[in-house]
Amino acid sequence: MQNLSEDEITRQDFVDNQIYELVKRLNPLRKEIDWDIEMIGDIRDTIQHWLVDRYKMVDEFEFYP
């Protein structure tokens, strides 16, 4: 298994945190939502599908190393 660089880890943290913050902002009840990496991963996969596969804006590694 390849070790990730500090920049790659920073990018992963950024993406996951932005998804979590988006979900919290979109929640109309403002009820607390726990950090759930399974939920975040599902959403990340969907975003990646659109940005990488459909729109070809970035490659997979650029989006989420």
N, C-alpha and C positions, 0 to 999 in steps of 0.2 A: 504494500500500500504506500502510495506517495504521500509525503508530508506536505501540507499546504503552507504557503508563505504567509507572512503576516498580512500582506495586502489581500490575499485570497480569503483569509479568515475574516478580515474586516469587511470584505464584500459580502460574504455569507451572512454575517451578523447584521449588516445594513439591510439586506433584502428581507431577512426573517423579521427584523424589528419593524420595518416599514409595513409589512403585511399585517403583523399583529396590531400596529397602531391604526391601520385602515379598518380592520375588523371592529376595533373598539369605537372608532368614530362613526361607523355605519350602523352600529347597534342602536336602534331607536329607543330602547328601554333604558339605556345607560347603565344597565346591570353589569357588574364586574364580570369580565371574561378572563378566565385563567389562561396563562401561557400554555398552549397545546401544540407541540411540534407536529403532531399528526395533522391537525387542521391547517397549520401554517404550510406544511409540506404539500397538502392537497391543493391549496390555493396557489402556491409557488409553481407547482407542476402545470396548472392551467395558464398562469401568466407566461411561463416559459414556453408553453405550446404556442401561444399567440405571438410572442416576440421573436422566438427562435424559428419555429417550424412554419408558421403561417406568413408572418411579415418579413422574416429573414432580416431583422434589424441588427441582431447580434448573434454570435454563435453561443452554443450552450455554455461553454466555459467562461465566456465574458459575462453572461448573465448570472451564473451561479457556479463558481469554481468547485 
